[in-house]
Amino acid sequence: MANDSSGSRWILAPFRNQYWRERRSSPKDYYAGLRQEWAFRLEEQEGLYNDLHELSSPVPHRRAIQMRRENKLDYERAVKRIRRENNRMLLRRCRYYMLQLAREVAKASGRELTPCERSNVLANNKYLSDYDMFDEEV
């Protein structure tokens, strides 16, 4: 598990096109790379959103899709925001997938998952975000 520059838990895969190297040498290529990453992250977010609904997990607000993307600065902000949102959704997907597996194991052994066991699964330190996920859609 890697960390981003702010020190929060970061499990989101990096974007393969290293367009940020072109920021000073070729602004046009940099801007094109930003737009490509935006499209990639947006598609990624749709998949994560669907996965969370399938797992009956609360879904964090997706505010990045409402942000302006009229120029390079707007795109930079929107891409940074959607990265954070996707990382948060990925962390949550991991936690709720583990909960689903724990329920299946308990059911296979002929019992129900206790509230304490449920809490332990959802509090797994590897998949907790460093910042609160209080902004959830239900």
Backbone as JSON Lines, residues from 0, in Angstrom:
{"i":0,"aa":"M","n":[0.84,-1.17,0.0],"ca":[0.0,0.0,0.0],"c":[0.89,1.24,0.0]}
{"i":1,"aa":"A","n":[0.61,2.12,-0.89],"ca":[1.4,3.34,-1.01],"c":[0.68,4.5,-0.35]}
{"i":2,"aa":"N","n":[1.41,5.54,-0.11],"ca":[0.84,6.76,0.46],"c":[1.0,7.89,-0.53]}
{"i":3,"aa":"D","n":[0.03,8.79,-0.57],"ca":[0.2,9.97,-1.4],"c":[0.98,11.01,-0.6]}
{"i":4,"aa":"S","n":[1.2,12.17,-1.18],"ca":[2.05,13.17,-0.55],"c":[1.5,13.72,0.76]}
{"i":5,"aa":"S","n":[0.18,13.63,0.97],"ca":[-0.4,14.17,2.2],"c":[-0.34,13.18,3.36]}
{"i":6,"aa":"G","n":[0.11,11.96,3.1],"ca":[0.25,11.0,4.18],"c":[-0.97,10.13,4.39]}
{"i":7,"aa":"S","n":[-2.03,10.3,3.61],"ca":[-3.21,9.46,3.8],"c":[-3.01,8.12,3.09]}
{"i":8,"aa":"R","n":[-3.82,7.15,3.45],"ca":[-3.72,5.83,2.83],"c":[-4.09,5.94,1.35]}
{"i":9,"aa":"W","n":[-3.24,5.35,0.52],"ca":[-3.43,5.48,-0.92],"c":[-3.29,4.12,-1.56]}
{"i":10,"aa":"I","n":[-4.41,3.54,-2.04],"ca":[-4.34,2.24,-2.69],"c":[-4.77,2.32,-4.15]}
{"i":11,"aa":"L","n":[-5.12,3.5,-4.6],"ca":[-5.54,3.7,-5.98],"c":[-4.36,3.53,-6.92]}
{"i":12,"aa":"A","n":[-4.58,2.8,-8.0],"ca":[-3.51,2.58,-8.98],"c":[-3.18,3.89,-9.7]}
{"i":13,"aa":"P","n":[-1.9,4.13,-9.97],"ca":[-1.52,5.36,-10.68],"c":[-1.94,5.3,-12.14]}
{"i":14,"aa":"F","n":[-2.14,6.46,-12.73],"ca":[-2.48,6.56,-14.15],"c":[-1.22,6.26,-14.95]}
{"i":15,"aa":"R","n":[-1.33,5.42,-15.97],"ca":[-0.15,4.94,-16.7],"c":[0.55,6.02,-17.52]}
{"i":16,"aa":"N","n":[-0.19,6.93,-18.11],"ca":[0.41,7.99,-18.91],"c":[1.03,9.02,-17.98]}
{"i":17,"aa":"Q","n":[2.33,9.18,-18.04],"ca":[3.02,10.13,-17.15],"c":[3.06,11.52,-17.78]}
{"i":18,"aa":"Y","n":[1.89,12.06,-18.02],"ca":[1.77,13.34,-18.72],"c":[2.33,14.51,-17.92]}
{"i":19,"aa":"W","n":[2.41,14.39,-16.6],"ca":[2.87,15.51,-15.77],"c":[4.32,15.88,-16.09]}
{"i":20,"aa":"R","n":[5.06,14.99,-16.73],"ca":[6.43,15.32,-17.14],"c":[6.43,16.37,-18.25]}
{"i":21,"aa":"E","n":[5.32,16.5,-18.95],"ca":[5.21,17.44,-20.07],"c":[4.7,18.82,-19.62]}
{"i":22,"aa":"R","n":[4.51,19.0,-18.35],"ca":[3.9,20.25,-17.86],"c":[4.62,21.51,-18.35]}
{"i":23,"aa":"R","n":[5.93,21.52,-18.28],"ca":[6.68,22.71,-18.69],"c":[7.12,22.64,-20.15]}
{"i":24,"aa":"S","n":[7.47,21.44,-20.62],"ca":[8.01,21.33,-21.97],"c":[6.94,21.35,-23.06]}
{"i":25,"aa":"S","n":[5.78,20.78,-22.79],"ca":[4.72,20.72,-23.8],"c":[3.35,20.88,-23.13]}
{"i":26,"aa":"P","n":[2.94,22.12,-22.89],"ca":[1.66,22.35,-22.21],"c":[0.46,21.7,-22.92]}
{"i":27,"aa":"K","n":[0.53,21.64,-24.24],"ca":[-0.58,21.04,-25.0],"c":[-0.7,19.54,-24.68]}
{"i":28,"aa":"D","n":[0.44,18.84,-24.65],"ca":[0.43,17.42,-24.31],"c":[0.02,17.2,-22.85]}
{"i":29,"aa":"Y","n":[0.44,18.1,-21.98],"ca":[0.07,18.02,-20.57],"c":[-1.45,18.13,-20.41]}
{"i":30,"aa":"Y","n":[-2.04,19.1,-21.09],"ca":[-3.49,19.31,-21.02],"c":[-4.23,18.11,-21.6]}
{"i":31,"aa":"A","n":[-3.72,17.56,-22.69],"ca":[-4.33,16.36,-23.28],"c":[-4.25,15.19,-22.3]}
{"i":32,"aa":"G","n":[-3.13,15.06,-21.61],"ca":[-2.97,14.0,-20.61],"c":[-3.93,14.17,-19.44]}
{"i":33,"aa":"L","n":[-4.12,15.42,-19.01],"ca":[-5.09,15.7,-17.94],"c":[-6.48,15.23,-18.35]}
{"i":34,"aa":"R","n":[-6.87,15.57,-19.57],"ca":[-8.2,15.17,-20.06],"c":[-8.32,13.65,-20.15]}
{"i":35,"aa":"Q","n":[-7.22,12.98,-20.56],"ca":[-7.24,11.52,-20.63],"c":[-7.39,10.91,-19.23]}
{"i":36,"aa":"E","n":[-6.64,11.46,-18.27],"ca":[-6.77,10.93,-16.92],"c":[-8.17,11.17,-16.38]}
{"i":37,"aa":"W","n":[-8.75,12.34,-16.66],"ca":[-10.1,12.62,-16.22],"c":[-11.07,11.56,-16.75]}
{"i":38,"aa":"A","n":[-10.98,11.26,-18.04],"ca":[-11.87,10.27,-18.65],"c":[-11.66,8.89,-18.01]}
{"i":39,"aa":"F","n":[-10.4,8.53,-17.77],"ca":[-10.07,7.25,-17.15],"c":[-10.63,7.17,-15.74]}
{"i":40,"aa":"R","n":[-10.41,8.23,-14.94],"ca":[-10.89,8.24,-13.54],"c":[-12.41,8.26,-13.47]}
{"i":41,"aa":"L","n":[-13.05,8.94,-14.41],"ca":[-14.51,8.99,-14.43],"c":[-15.09,7.59,-14.69]}
{"i":42,"aa":"E","n":[-14.51,6.87,-15.64],"ca":[-14.95,5.5,-15.92],"c":[-14.67,4.6,-14.71]}
{"i":43,"aa":"E","n":[-13.52,4.8,-14.09],"ca":[-13.15,4.04,-12.89],"c":[-14.17,4.31,-11.78]}
{"i":44,"aa":"Q","n":[-14.57,5.57,-11.63],"ca":[-15.5,5.93,-10.57],"c":[-16.87,5.3,-10.8]}
{"i":45,"aa":"E","n":[-17.3,5.23,-12.03],"ca":[-18.59,4.59,-12.32],"c":[-18.57,3.12,-11.9]}
{"i":46,"aa":"G","n":[-17.46,2.44,-12.18],"ca":[-17.33,1.04,-11.77],"c":[-17.33,0.89,-10.26]}
{"i":47,"aa":"L","n":[-16.6,1.77,-9.57],"ca":[-16.56,1.72,-8.1],"c":[-17.94,2.02,-7.51]}
{"i":48,"aa":"Y","n":[-18.63,2.99,-8.09],"ca":[-19.97,3.36,-7.64],"c":[-20.91,2.15,-7.75]}
{"i":49,"aa":"N","n":[-20.86,1.47,-8.9],"ca":[-21.71,0.29,-9.1],"c":[-21.34,-0.83,-8.13]}
{"i":50,"aa":"D","n":[-20.04,-1.03,-7.9],"ca":[-19.59,-2.06,-6.96],"c":[-20.11,-1.77,-5.55]}
{"i":51,"aa":"L","n":[-20.05,-0.52,-5.13],"ca":[-20.51,-0.16,-3.78],"c":[-22.01,-0.39,-3.63]}
{"i":52,"aa":"H","n":[-22.77,-0.05,-4.68],"ca":[-24.21,-0.31,-4.62],"c":[-24.49,-1.8,-4.53]}
{"i":53,"aa":"E","n":[-23.73,-2.59,-5.28],"ca":[-23.92,-4.04,-5.26],"c":[-23.6,-4.63,-3.88]}
{"i":54,"aa":"L","n":[-22.62,-4.04,-3.18],"ca":[-22.25,-4.51,-1.85],"c":[-23.12,-3.91,-0.75]}
{"i":55,"aa":"S","n":[-24.1,-3.08,-1.12],"ca":[-24.98,-2.38,-0.17],"c":[-24.18,-1.52,0.79]}
{"i":56,"aa":"S","n":[-23.17,-0.86,0.26],"ca":[-22.31,0.02,1.05],"c":[-22.74,1.47,0.85]}
{"i":57,"aa":"P","n":[-22.58,2.31,1.88],"ca":[-22.81,3.74,1.68],"c":[-21.84,4.27,0.63]}
{"i":58,"aa":"V","n":[-22.31,5.18,-0.19],"ca":[-21.48,5.72,-1.27],"c":[-21.14,7.18,-0.96]}
{"i":59,"aa":"P","n":[-19.85,7.53,-0.94],"ca":[-19.47,8.93,-0.71],"c":[-20.0,9.82,-1.84]}
{"i":60,"aa":"H","n":[-20.24,11.07,-1.52],"ca":[-20.64,12.02,-2.55],"c":[-19.59,12.08,-3.63]}
{"i":61,"aa":"R","n":[-20.04,12.24,-4.86],"ca":[-19.12,12.35,-5.99],"c":[-19.17,13.8,-6.48]}
{"i":62,"aa":"R","n":[-18.41,14.64,-5.85],"ca":[-18.45,16.06,-6.17],"c":[-17.56,16.45,-7.34]}
{"i":63,"aa":"A","n":[-16.6,15.61,-7.68],"ca":[-15.68,15.94,-8.77],"c":[-16.41,16.08,-10.1]}
{"i":64,"aa":"I","n":[-17.46,15.29,-10.3],"ca":[-18.16,15.36,-11.57],"c":[-18.95,16.66,-11.73]}
{"i":65,"aa":"Q","n":[-19.14,17.39,-10.64],"ca":[-19.83,18.67,-10.69],"c":[-18.88,19.85,-10.83]}
{"i":66,"aa":"M","n":[-17.58,19.59,-10.75],"ca":[-16.6,20.67,-10.81],"c":[-16.43,21.18,-12.25]}
{"i":67,"aa":"R","n":[-16.07,22.45,-12.35],"ca":[-15.8,23.04,-13.67],"c":[-14.54,22.42,-14.26]}
{"i":68,"aa":"R","n":[-14.54,22.28,-15.58],"ca":[-13.37,21.78,-16.3],"c":[-13.21,22.6,-17.57]}
{"i":69,"aa":"E","n":[-13.08,23.9,-17.41],"ca":[-13.02,24.79,-18.56],"c":[-11.61,25.12,-18.99]}
{"i":70,"aa":"N","n":[-10.64,24.97,-18.1],"ca":[-9.25,25.27,-18.45],"c":[-8.32,24.32,-17.7]}
{"i":71,"aa":"K","n":[-7.02,24.51,-17.88],"ca":[-6.04,23.61,-17.29],"c":[-6.13,23.58,-15.77]}
{"i":72,"aa":"L","n":[-6.25,24.72,-15.15],"ca":[-6.31,24.79,-13.69],"c":[-7.55,24.06,-13.15]}
{"i":73,"aa":"D","n":[-8.7,24.27,-13.82],"ca":[-9.92,23.57,-13.42],"c":[-9.76,22.06,-13.54]}
{"i":74,"aa":"Y","n":[-9.14,21.64,-14.65],"ca":[-8.92,20.2,-14.85],"c":[-7.99,19.63,-13.78]}
{"i":75,"aa":"E","n":[-6.95,20.37,-13.42],"ca":[-6.02,19.89,-12.38],"c":[-6.76,19.68,-11.07]}
{"i":76,"aa":"R","n":[-7.6,20.63,-10.7],"ca":[-8.37,20.51,-9.46],"c":[-9.35,19.34,-9.52]}
{"i":77,"aa":"A","n":[-10.03,19.22,-10.65],"ca":[-11.01,18.14,-10.8],"c":[-10.34,16.77,-10.78]}
{"i":78,"aa":"V","n":[-9.2,16.64,-11.43],"ca":[-8.49,15.35,-11.45],"c":[-8.0,15.01,-10.05]}
{"i":79,"aa":"K","n":[-7.48,15.99,-9.34],"ca":[-7.02,15.74,-7.97],"c":[-8.19,15.29,-7.09]}
{"i":80,"aa":"R","n":[-9.32,15.93,-7.25],"ca":[-10.51,15.6,-6.46],"c":[-11.03,14.19,-6.79]}
{"i":81,"aa":"I","n":[-11.1,13.87,-8.08],"ca":[-11.64,12.56,-8.45],"c":[-10.7,11.45,-8.03]}
{"i":82,"aa":"R","n":[-9.39,11.72,-8.01],"ca":[-8.44,10.72,-7.5],"c":[-8.74,10.41,-6.03]}
{"i":83,"aa":"R","n":[-8.93,11.47,-5.24],"ca":[-9.21,11.27,-3.81],"c":[-10.54,10.54,-3.61]}
{"i":84,"aa":"E","n":[-11.56,10.93,-4.39],"ca":[-12.85,10.27,-4.27],"c":[-12.76,8.79,-4.64]}
{"i":85,"aa":"N","n":[-12.05,8.49,-5.72],"ca":[-11.91,7.1,-6.14],"c":[-11.13,6.29,-5.12]}
{"i":86,"aa":"N","n":[-10.1,6.88,-4.54],"ca":[-9.33,6.18,-3.51],"c":[-10.23,5.87,-2.31]}
{"i":87,"aa":"R","n":[-11.03,6.84,-1.92],"ca":[-11.93,6.64,-0.79],"c":[-12.96,5.55,-1.1]}
{"i":88,"aa":"M","n":[-13.48,5.55,-2.33],"ca":[-14.44,4.52,-2.73],"c":[-13.78,3.14,-2.79]}
{"i":89,"aa":"L","n":[-12.53,3.1,-3.22],"ca":[-11.81,1.83,-3.28],"c":[-11.55,1.27,-1.87]}
{"i":90,"aa":"L","n":[-11.17,2.14,-0.95],"ca":[-10.99,1.72,0.44],"c":[-12.29,1.15,1.0]}
{"i":91,"aa":"R","n":[-13.37,1.84,0.73],"ca":[-14.66,1.39,1.23],"c":[-15.07,0.08,0.58]}
{"i":92,"aa":"R","n":[-14.82,-0.06,-0.71],"ca":[-15.16,-1.31,-1.39],"c":[-14.41,-2.48,-0.77]}
{"i":93,"aa":"C","n":[-13.14,-2.28,-0.44],"ca":[-12.35,-3.33,0.2],"c":[-12.97,-3.73,1.54]}
{"i":94,"aa":"R","n":[-13.34,-2.74,2.34],"ca":[-13.91,-3.02,3.65],"c":[-15.23,-3.78,3.54]}
{"i":95,"aa":"Y","n":[-16.11,-3.34,2.65],"ca":[-17.41,-3.99,2.55],"c":[-17.32,-5.34,1.84]}
{"i":96,"aa":"Y","n":[-16.33,-5.53,0.99],"ca":[-16.12,-6.85,0.4],"c":[-15.66,-7.83,1.48]}
{"i":97,"aa":"M","n":[-14.76,-7.37,2.35],"ca":[-14.33,-8.22,3.47],"c":[-15.51,-8.56,4.38]}
{"i":98,"aa":"L","n":[-16.42,-7.59,4.58],"ca":[-17.61,-7.84,5.39],"c":[-18.49,-8.91,4.73]}
{"i":99,"aa":"Q","n":[-18.64,-8.82,3.42],"ca":[-19.43,-9.81,2.7],"c":[-18.8,-11.21,2.85]}
{"i":100,"aa":"L","n":[-17.48,-11.29,2.74],"ca":[-16.8,-12.57,2.91],"c":[-16.98,-13.11,4.34]}
{"i":101,"aa":"A","n":[-16.89,-12.22,5.33],"ca":[-17.07,-12.65,6.72],"c":[-18.48,-13.18,6.95]}
{"i":102,"aa":"R","n":[-19.48,-12.53,6.34],"ca":[-20.86,-13.02,6.46],"c":[-21.01,-14.4,5.83]}
{"i":103,"aa":"E","n":[-20.37,-14.59,4.68],"ca":[-20.46,-15.89,4.0],"c":[-19.79,-16.99,4.82]}
{"i":104,"aa":"V","n":[-18.66,-16.67,5.44],"ca":[-17.96,-17.65,6.29],"c":[-18.83,-18.0,7.5]}
{"i":105,"aa":"A","n":[-19.42,-16.98,8.11],"ca":[-20.29,-17.23,9.27],"c":[-21.5,-18.07,8.86]}
{"i":106,"aa":"K","n":[-22.08,-17.75,7.72],"ca":[-23.25,-18.5,7.25],"c":[-22.88,-19.95,6.94]}
{"i":107,"aa":"A","n":[-21.69,-20.16,6.36],"ca":[-21.23,-21.52,6.04],"c":[-21.01,-22.35,7.3]}
{"i":108,"aa":"S","n":[-20.68,-21.67,8.4],"ca":[-20.49,-22.4,9.66],"c":[-21.77,-22.45,10.48]}
{"i":109,"aa":"G","n":[-22.89,-22.01,9.88],"ca":[-24.2,-22.14,10.53],"c":[-24.48,-21.13,11.61]}
{"i":110,"aa":"R","n":[-23.94,-19.94,11.49],"ca":[-24.22,-18.91,12.51],"c":[-24.3,-17.54,11.85]}
{"i":111,"aa":"E","n":[-24.7,-16.57,12.63],"ca":[-24.77,-15.19,12.16],"c":[-23.52,-14.44,12.58]}
{"i":112,"aa":"L","n":[-23.18,-13.42,11.84],"ca":[-22.05,-12.56,12.18],"c":[-22.45,-11.68,13.37]}
{"i":113,"aa":"T","n":[-21.65,-11.67,14.42],"ca":[-21.98,-10.87,15.61],"c":[-21.65,-9.4,15.34]}
{"i":114,"aa":"P","n":[-22.29,-8.48,16.07],"ca":[-21.97,-7.06,15.89],"c":[-20.49,-6.76,16.14]}
{"i":115,"aa":"C","n":[-19.88,-7.46,17.08],"ca":[-18.45,-7.25,17.37],"c":[-17.6,-7.68,16.17]}
{"i":116,"aa":"E","n":[-17.93,-8.81,15.58],"ca":[-17.18,-9.29,14.4],"c":[-17.35,-8.32,13.23]}
{"i":117,"aa":"R","n":[-18.58,-7.84,13.05],"ca":[-18.85,-6.88,11.97],"c":[-18.02,-5.62,12.17]}
{"i":118,"aa":"S","n":[-17.99,-5.14,13.39],"ca":[-17.21,-3.95,13.71],"c":[-15.73,-4.17,13.46]}
{"i":119,"aa":"N","n":[-15.23,-5.34,13.85],"ca":[-13.81,-5.64,13.62],"c":[-13.46,-5.67,12.15]}
{"i":120,"aa":"V","n":[-14.34,-6.21,11.33],"ca":[-14.09,-6.27,9.89],"c":[-14.05,-4.86,9.31]}
{"i":121,"aa":"L","n":[-15.02,-4.03,9.68],"ca":[-15.09,-2.68,9.13],"c":[-14.01,-1.76,9.68]}
{"i":122,"aa":"A","n":[-13.4,-2.13,10.79],"ca":[-12.35,-1.29,11.39],"c":[-10.95,-1.78,11.04]}
{"i":123,"aa":"N","n":[-10.81,-2.6,10.01],"ca":[-9.5,-3.1,9.59],"c":[-8.61,-1.91,9.22]}
{"i":124,"aa":"N","n":[-7.48,-1.78,9.9],"ca":[-6.6,-0.62,9.71],"c":[-6.06,-0.46,8.3]}
{"i":125,"aa":"K","n":[-5.92,-1.55,7.58],"ca":[-5.38,-1.46,6.23],"c":[-6.3,-0.72,5.28]}
{"i":126,"aa":"Y","n":[-7.6,-0.72,5.58],"ca":[-8.57,-0.15,4.66],"c":[-9.38,1.01,5.24]}
{"i":127,"aa":"L","n":[-8.85,1.62,6.28],"ca":[-9.5,2.81,6.83],"c":[-8.87,4.04,6.22]}
{"i":128,"aa":"S","n":[-9.68,4.99,5.86],"ca":[-9.18,6.24,5.32],"c":[-8.66,7.09,6.47]}
{"i":129,"aa":"D","n":[-7.66,7.91,6.19],"ca":[-7.13,8.78,7.23],"c":[-8.04,9.97,7.5]}
{"i":130,"aa":"Y","n":[-8.95,10.24,6.61],"ca":[-9.9,11.31,6.85],"c":[-11.31,10.72,6.86]}
{"i":131,"aa":"D","n":[-12.21,11.37,7.58],"ca":[-13.56,10.84,7.76],"c":[-14.3,10.74,6.44]}
{"i":132,"aa":"M","n":[-15.16,9.74,6.34],"ca":[-16.01,9.56,5.17],"c":[-17.45,9.88,5.56]}
{"i":133,"aa":"F","n":[-17.64,11.05,6.12],"ca":[-18.96,11.39,6.64],"c":[-19.91,11.84,5.54]}
{"i":134,"aa":"D","n":[-19.39,12.18,4.37],"ca":[-20.24,12.7,3.31],"c":[-20.71,11.54,2.43]}
{"i":135,"aa":"E","n":[-21.77,10.88,2.87],"ca":[-22.23,9.68,2.18],"c":[-23.64,9.86,1.64]}
{"i":136,"aa":"E","n":[-23.85,9.27,0.46],"ca":[-25.2,9.13,-0.07],"c":[-25.72,7.81,0.47]}
{"i":137,"aa":"V","n":[-26.99,7.74,0.67],"ca":[-27.57,6.46,1.13],"c":[-28.42,5.89,0.02]}
